[in-house]
Amino acid sequence: MNLKNKPLLSICIPTFNRCDKVFELVTNILNYQGTDIEVIVVDNCSSDNTKVLLDKIHDFRFKYILNTENIGGVLNVLKVITESTAEYSFLCLDKDYVDFDKIPNLIKRIRANREIIFGYCSLNLAEEKEDEIYEKGFNSVLNMAFLAKHPSGYFYKTEFYKSSKIVAKLFKNNSRFEFNFELINAEMSFEGRSMVINTPLFYTEKKSDCAKVPSFTYSKSNLYFEPLKRFNEYLVYVRSISSLSLSKKEKYRLVKLLYLKALSSSTIGYKAILADESVCLHHGIATREIGLSELIQINIKFTTLLRRENILINGFGKFQIWFLVHMKVLILLLGNYFKSSIKTLININ
């Protein structure tokens, strides 16, 4: 493509069996009148009317690609960015929403920061905020990697993404890890600066909509929020950290921080998710109450797994992590318990 005619940004949409949603999303984005964007949809062999509807869109800025076989939701999300011809590629899931009126704000911020290698747009913002820029190396790893974020809003300088060794490795290994972008971001952190764009633009689907449509990425036996899955996610991150060009002190800080996140999400976070009817309906499971006894059991299981695994630090280091993390989680649990008790007393009175 002629460099002069190359779009500045591409909004990349992986899709599967959400014909109405993806059609609405694409047509909405194309309401933006500028020629400095493109919209790409990679269809993972949908069996509904996705192709029929998208074939009705006649706009030179839109490209529809139908996979020859279903490669799985995880890999399709990775693939869609490789189809971009723009300078920067932004990911948006087919169930989410983009406010086309705010695209000029995004373009303005990208043009002013062409040295940025990767980043994300904050989701569901109500108003503009100051952007955040992180320097190459540990600062970017600490703030931009291993976040287990919802993928809509992530963006990459396309040439770096396409030439990335970690992206190629994930494809070669047929990766099924749900948070591959966190591994990519960790590697990208050593290529250049990163950025959080704080403009209202990307919005996740409403909970009421989430409850109506089943997840095509996760099954009942493979739910990312189950405690054991969270621990395995943690181990994947630790392996990634071990390969990074960081000091021993920096690696220890990340390992400790991520263990706190893993344990918190497997106890407090897990309890909250299983109490949320919309999320449970989306994943085809029943809501249920997680009691203190089960939370303690999860804690013990995590401690046992932590002791067995090689996570870059010695036994004393593991004890320090265990003690600090469990004190923080205990404080959070007690805080939640007292809040619940106070609400109950208020309701009784």
C-alpha positions as a Python dict, from the first residue, in 0.01 Angstrom:
ca = {
    (1, 'M'): (0, 0, 0),
    (2, 'N'): (121, 351, -82),
    (3, 'L'): (247, 508, 243),
    (4, 'K'): (60, 826, 161),
    (5, 'N'): (-272, 637, 145),
    (6, 'K'): (-201, 419, 446),
    (7, 'P'): (-469, 467, 716),
    (8, 'L'): (-352, 588, 1053),
    (9, 'L'): (-553, 340, 1252),
    (10, 'S'): (-741, 16, 1206),
    (11, 'I'): (-1022, -106, 1427),
    (12, 'C'): (-982, -484, 1426),
    (13, 'I'): (-1283, -700, 1515),
    (14, 'P'): (-1269, -1079, 1562),
    (15, 'T'): (-1616, -1233, 1538),
    (16, 'F'): (-1811, -1555, 1571),
    (17, 'N'): (-2189, -1600, 1558),
    (18, 'R'): (-2284, -1249, 1661),
    (19, 'C'): (-2415, -1129, 1326),
    (20, 'D'): (-2643, -853, 1453),
    (21, 'K'): (-2391, -721, 1703),
    (22, 'V'): (-2097, -713, 1462),
    (23, 'F'): (-2305, -558, 1184),
    (24, 'E'): (-2422, -283, 1417),
    (25, 'L'): (-2067, -227, 1544),
    (26, 'V'): (-1914, -198, 1196),
    (27, 'T'): (-2184, 27, 1049),
    (28, 'N'): (-2162, 250, 1354),
    (29, 'I'): (-1783, 293, 1324),
    (30, 'L'): (-1814, 367, 952),
    (31, 'N'): (-2037, 664, 1035),
    (32, 'Y'): (-1705, 838, 1094),
    (33, 'Q'): (-1637, 1017, 766),
    (34, 'G'): (-1257, 1032, 762),
    (35, 'T'): (-1037, 824, 535),
    (36, 'D'): (-767, 781, 798),
    (37, 'I'): (-926, 467, 942),
    (38, 'E'): (-1009, 116, 830),
    (39, 'V'): (-1232, -150, 986),
    (40, 'I'): (-1136, -517, 962),
    (41, 'V'): (-1350, -815, 1062),
    (42, 'V'): (-1208, -1168, 1076),
    (43, 'D'): (-1493, -1417, 1092),
    (44, 'N'): (-1407, -1743, 1265),
    (45, 'C'): (-1646, -1954, 1051),
    (46, 'S'): (-1975, -1824, 1188),
    (47, 'S'): (-2281, -2040, 1122),
    (48, 'D'): (-2528, -1752, 1145),
    (49, 'N'): (-2589, -1461, 902),
    (50, 'T'): (-2262, -1281, 968),
    (51, 'K'): (-2135, -1304, 610),
    (52, 'V'): (-2475, -1218, 460),
    (53, 'L'): (-2504, -902, 667),
    (54, 'L'): (-2143, -786, 632),
    (55, 'D'): (-2149, -840, 255),
    (56, 'K'): (-2411, -564, 244),
    (57, 'I'): (-2152, -309, 358),
    (58, 'H'): (-1993, -132, 62),
    (59, 'D'): (-1721, 93, 195),
    (60, 'F'): (-1360, 93, 77),
    (61, 'R'): (-1250, 137, 439),
    (62, 'F'): (-1403, -200, 538),
    (63, 'K'): (-1247, -545, 490),
    (64, 'Y'): (-1419, -874, 572),
    (65, 'I'): (-1212, -1192, 602),
    (66, 'L'): (-1363, -1538, 649),
    (67, 'N'): (-1133, -1799, 801),
    (68, 'T'): (-1109, -2128, 611),
    (69, 'E'): (-1147, -2310, 945),
    (70, 'N'): (-1237, -2223, 1300),
    (71, 'I'): (-906, -2153, 1473),
    (72, 'G'): (-1057, -2091, 1815),
    (73, 'G'): (-1151, -1762, 1974),
    (74, 'V'): (-814, -1699, 2137),
    (75, 'L'): (-613, -1726, 1815),
    (76, 'N'): (-871, -1537, 1612),
    (77, 'V'): (-829, -1239, 1844),
    (78, 'L'): (-454, -1252, 1778),
    (79, 'K'): (-499, -1300, 1403),
    (80, 'V'): (-724, -1003, 1332),
    (81, 'I'): (-447, -751, 1405),
    (82, 'T'): (-216, -922, 1155),
    (83, 'E'): (-465, -830, 880),
    (84, 'S'): (-430, -458, 950),
    (85, 'T'): (-274, -227, 691),
    (86, 'A'): (-280, 79, 919),
    (87, 'E'): (0, 234, 1125),
    (88, 'Y'): (-180, 150, 1449),
    (89, 'S'): (-423, -135, 1518),
    (90, 'F'): (-693, -122, 1783),
    (91, 'L'): (-876, -433, 1901),
    (92, 'C'): (-1251, -438, 1963),
    (93, 'L'): (-1453, -749, 2045),
    (94, 'D'): (-1767, -799, 1836),
    (95, 'K'): (-1994, -760, 2139),
    (96, 'D'): (-1857, -420, 2242),
    (97, 'Y'): (-1923, -64, 2123),
    (98, 'V'): (-1721, 221, 1971),
    (99, 'D'): (-1840, 583, 1983),
    (100, 'F'): (-1755, 702, 1630),
    (101, 'D'): (-1799, 1067, 1734),
    (102, 'K'): (-1491, 1032, 1955),
    (103, 'I'): (-1263, 888, 1685),
    (104, 'P'): (-1120, 1237, 1605),
    (105, 'N'): (-1002, 1260, 1969),
    (106, 'L'): (-826, 926, 1933),
    (107, 'I'): (-662, 1028, 1605),
    (108, 'K'): (-542, 1354, 1760),
    (109, 'R'): (-377, 1169, 2047),
    (110, 'I'): (-215, 912, 1820),
    (111, 'R'): (-75, 1179, 1587),
    (112, 'A'): (80, 1357, 1885),
    (113, 'N'): (249, 1037, 2011),
    (114, 'R'): (379, 847, 1709),
    (115, 'E'): (670, 706, 1911),
    (116, 'I'): (431, 492, 2119),
    (117, 'I'): (465, 118, 2050),
    (118, 'F'): (158, -17, 2230),
    (119, 'G'): (-107, 62, 2487),
    (120, 'Y'): (-478, 59, 2554),
    (121, 'C'): (-779, 288, 2561),
    (122, 'S'): (-949, 296, 2898),
    (123, 'L'): (-1294, 138, 2880),
    (124, 'N'): (-1631, 287, 2970),
    (125, 'L'): (-1506, 639, 3044),
    (126, 'A'): (-1765, 912, 3101),
    (127, 'E'): (-1525, 1201, 3035),
    (128, 'E'): (-1180, 1291, 2903),
    (129, 'K'): (-880, 1242, 3131),
    (130, 'E'): (-510, 1304, 3093),
    (131, 'D'): (-329, 1024, 2911),
    (132, 'E'): (-58, 820, 3080),
    (133, 'I'): (276, 743, 2914),
    (134, 'Y'): (523, 485, 3046),
    (135, 'E'): (890, 460, 2959),
    (136, 'K'): (1049, 161, 2792),
    (137, 'G'): (1147, -127, 3020),
    (138, 'F'): (1033, -202, 3375),
    (139, 'N'): (800, 99, 3397),
    (140, 'S'): (597, -31, 3104),
    (141, 'V'): (603, -391, 3227),
    (142, 'L'): (479, -286, 3571),
    (143, 'N'): (192, -73, 3442),
    (144, 'M'): (96, -233, 3110),
    (145, 'A'): (158, -608, 3132),
    (146, 'F'): (5, -899, 3328),
    (147, 'L'): (-318, -707, 3390),
    (148, 'A'): (-562, -975, 3265),
    (149, 'K'): (-763, -695, 3107),
    (150, 'H'): (-1068, -716, 2883),
    (151, 'P'): (-902, -702, 2537),
    (152, 'S'): (-1112, -431, 2369),
    (153, 'G'): (-912, -111, 2352),
    (154, 'Y'): (-566, -268, 2329),
    (155, 'F'): (-360, -120, 2046),
    (156, 'Y'): (-24, -181, 1881),
    (157, 'K'): (201, -17, 1628),
    (158, 'T'): (122, -265, 1353),
    (159, 'E'): (474, -317, 1219),
    (160, 'F'): (599, -413, 1565),
    (161, 'Y'): (308, -649, 1624),
    (162, 'K'): (354, -826, 1291),
    (163, 'S'): (728, -872, 1346),
    (164, 'S'): (697, -970, 1713),
    (165, 'K'): (865, -1297, 1806),
    (166, 'I'): (622, -1359, 2089),
    (167, 'V'): (321, -1324, 1854),
    (168, 'A'): (479, -1571, 1612),
    (169, 'K'): (552, -1809, 1900),
    (170, 'L'): (193, -1795, 2025),
    (171, 'F'): (64, -1886, 1678),
    (172, 'K'): (322, -2162, 1637),
    (173, 'N'): (229, -2314, 1973),
    (174, 'N'): (-143, -2283, 1897),
    (175, 'S'): (-179, -2099, 2225),
    (176, 'R'): (-507, -2130, 2413),
    (177, 'F'): (-402, -1899, 2696),
    (178, 'E'): (-681, -1645, 2748),
    (179, 'F'): (-454, -1347, 2824),
    (180, 'N'): (-195, -1365, 2547),
    (181, 'F'): (-190, -987, 2508),
    (182, 'E'): (-41, -959, 2856),
    (183, 'L'): (257, -1169, 2739),
    (184, 'I'): (285, -962, 2421),
    (185, 'N'): (279, -640, 2622),
    (186, 'A'): (558, -764, 2848),
    (187, 'E'): (781, -825, 2544),
    (188, 'M'): (672, -501, 2374),
    (189, 'S'): (771, -307, 2686),
    (190, 'F'): (1134, -340, 2577),
    (191, 'E'): (1065, -209, 2225),
    (192, 'G'): (949, 138, 2321),
    (193, 'R'): (715, 354, 2525),
    (194, 'S'): (356, 260, 2606),
    (195, 'M'): (43, 465, 2661),
    (196, 'V'): (-300, 462, 2825),
    (197, 'I'): (-539, 675, 2620),
    (198, 'N'): (-809, 820, 2841),
    (199, 'T'): (-1078, 929, 2600),
    (200, 'P'): (-1440, 800, 2600),
    (201, 'L'): (-1445, 570, 2297),
    (202, 'F'): (-1457, 195, 2373),
    (203, 'Y'): (-1742, 52, 2579),
    (204, 'T'): (-1801, -305, 2692),
    (205, 'E'): (-2140, -467, 2640),
    (206, 'K'): (-2402, -407, 2907),
    (207, 'K'): (-2454, -677, 3167),
    (208, 'S'): (-2812, -725, 3051),
    (209, 'D'): (-2684, -806, 2700),
    (210, 'C'): (-2408, -1026, 2837),
    (211, 'A'): (-2665, -1243, 3013),
    (212, 'K'): (-2856, -1308, 2688),
    (213, 'V'): (-2566, -1444, 2480),
    (214, 'P'): (-2345, -1740, 2581),
    (215, 'S'): (-1967, -1712, 2583),
    (216, 'F'): (-1805, -1863, 2273),
    (217, 'T'): (-1456, -1849, 2427),
    (218, 'Y'): (-1512, -2023, 2759),
    (219, 'S'): (-1694, -2344, 2855),
    (220, 'K'): (-1814, -2462, 3195),
    (221, 'S'): (-1498, -2669, 3232),
    (222, 'N'): (-1269, -2386, 3121),
    (223, 'L'): (-1363, -2068, 3308),
    (224, 'Y'): (-1087, -1813, 3347),
    (225, 'F'): (-1210, -1705, 3693),
    (226, 'E'): (-1189, -2049, 3859),
    (227, 'P'): (-921, -2046, 4135),
    (228, 'L'): (-700, -2313, 3977),
    (229, 'K'): (-713, -2133, 3641),
    (230, 'R'): (-605, -1813, 3819),
    (231, 'F'): (-308, -1994, 3971),
    (232, 'N'): (-209, -2141, 3633),
    (233, 'E'): (-243, -1792, 3483),
    (234, 'Y'): (-4, -1671, 3754),
    (235, 'L'): (251, -1940, 3662),
    (236, 'V'): (232, -1839, 3294),
    (237, 'Y'): (309, -1482, 3396),
    (238, 'V'): (598, -1592, 3618),
    (239, 'R'): (753, -1786, 3329),
    (240, 'S'): (721, -1475, 3114),
    (241, 'I'): (883, -1260, 3384),
    (242, 'S'): (1177, -1503, 3411),
    (243, 'S'): (1261, -1442, 3045),
    (244, 'L'): (1256, -1062, 3066),
    (245, 'S'): (1568, -844, 3092),
    (246, 'L'): (1493, -723, 3443),
    (247, 'S'): (1688, -712, 3766),
    (248, 'K'): (1632, -971, 4038),
    (249, 'K'): (1468, -701, 4253),
    (250, 'E'): (1231, -601, 3972),
    (251, 'K'): (1133, -963, 3905),
    (252, 'Y'): (1068, -1024, 4276),
    (253, 'R'): (844, -715, 4290),
    (254, 'L'): (638, -839, 3994),
    (255, 'V'): (611, -1195, 4127),
    (256, 'K'): (485, -1066, 4464),
    (257, 'L'): (240, -819, 4309),
    (258, 'L'): (96, -1080, 4072),
    (259, 'Y'): (53, -1335, 4348),
    (260, 'L'): (-153, -1080, 4541),
    (261, 'K'): (-369, -1024, 4233),
    (262, 'A'): (-407, -1397, 4170),
    (263, 'L'): (-506, -1475, 4528),
    (264, 'S'): (-739, -1173, 4553),
    (265, 'S'): (-917, -1260, 4227),
    (266, 'S'): (-947, -1625, 4334),
    (267, 'T'): (-1112, -1538, 4664),
    (268, 'I'): (-1279, -1197, 4677),
    (269, 'G'): (-1311, -1174, 4298),
    (270, 'Y'): (-1437, -1531, 4264),
    (271, 'K'): (-1699, -1474, 4533),
    (272, 'A'): (-1821, -1157, 4354),
    (273, 'I'): (-1842, -1327, 4013),
    (274, 'L'): (-2045, -1624, 4139),
    (275, 'A'): (-2288, -1381, 4300),
    (276, 'D'): (-2337, -1194, 3969),
    (277, 'E'): (-2636, -1342, 3783),
    (278, 'S'): (-2554, -1177, 3448),
    (279, 'V'): (-2198, -1312, 3438),
    (280, 'C'): (-2311, -1659, 3546),
    (281, 'L'): (-2582, -1671, 3280),
    (282, 'H'): (-2326, -1568, 3017),
    (283, 'H'): (-2108, -1864, 3116),
    (284, 'G'): (-2393, -2110, 3164),
    (285, 'I'): (-2343, -2166, 3536),
    (286, 'A'): (-2558, -2111, 3842),
    (287, 'T'): (-2497, -1838, 4096),
    (288, 'R'): (-2393, -1953, 4441),
    (289, 'E'): (-2268, -1817, 4770),
    (290, 'I'): (-1899, -1860, 4851),
    (291, 'G'): (-1861, -1892, 5228),
    (292, 'L'): (-1562, -1823, 5452),
    (293, 'S'): (-1479, -2195, 5476),
    (294, 'E'): (-1439, -2224, 5096),
    (295, 'L'): (-1231, -1905, 5085),
    (296, 'I'): (-996, -2050, 5347),
    (297, 'Q'): (-967, -2374, 5147),
    (298, 'I'): (-873, -2175, 4835),
    (299, 'N'): (-613, -1992, 5042),
    (300, 'I'): (-460, -2319, 5163),
    (301, 'K'): (-458, -2463, 4810),
    (302, 'F'): (-276, -2156, 4679),
    (303, 'T'): (-19, -2175, 4957),
    (304, 'T'): (48, -2543, 4881),
    (305, 'L'): (87, -2475, 4508),
    (306, 'L'): (313, -2176, 4571),
    (307, 'R'): (544, -2386, 4792),
    (308, 'R'): (578, -2653, 4522),
    (309, 'E'): (646, -2428, 4225),
    (310, 'N'): (973, -2272, 4111),
    (311, 'I'): (887, -1903, 4092),
    (312, 'L'): (1231, -1740, 4077),
    (313, 'I'): (1268, -1695, 4454),
    (314, 'N'): (1386, -1906, 4749),
    (315, 'G'): (1187, -2047, 5039),
    (316, 'F'): (1225, -1738, 5257),
    (317, 'G'): (1113, -1520, 4967),
    (318, 'K'): (807, -1740, 4922),
    (319, 'F'): (729, -1704, 5293),
    (320, 'Q'): (754, -1324, 5266),
    (321, 'I'): (515, -1325, 4971),
    (322, 'W'): (279, -1562, 5152),
    (323, 'F'): (276, -1347, 5467),
    (324, 'L'): (239, -1008, 5296),
    (325, 'V'): (-22, -1126, 5048),
    (326, 'H'): (-233, -1309, 5303),
    (327, 'M'): (-230, -1010, 5540),
    (328, 'K'): (-361, -790, 5256),
    (329, 'V'): (-625, -1044, 5153),
    (330, 'L'): (-731, -1090, 5517),
    (331, 'I'): (-776, -714, 5556),
    (332, 'L'): (-986, -706, 5238),
    (333, 'L'): (-1196, -1001, 5351),
    (334, 'L'): (-1257, -847, 5693),
    (335, 'G'): (-1341, -516, 5529),
    (336, 'N'): (-1598, -682, 5306),
    (337, 'Y'): (-1740, -877, 5602),
    (338, 'F'): (-1791, -566, 5813),
    (339, 'K'): (-1947, -378, 5522),
    (340, 'S'): (-2191, -665, 5471),
    (341, 'S'): (-2270, -675, 5843),
    (342, 'I'): (-2335, -301, 5856),
    (343, 'K'): (-2569, -322, 5553),
    (344, 'T'): (-2759, -607, 5722),
    (345, 'L'): (-2801, -404, 6042),
    (346, 'I'): (-2921, -104, 5844),
    (347, 'N'): (-3176, -317, 5659),
    (348, 'I'): (-3300, -471, 5985),
    (349, 'N'): (-3345, -130, 6143),
}
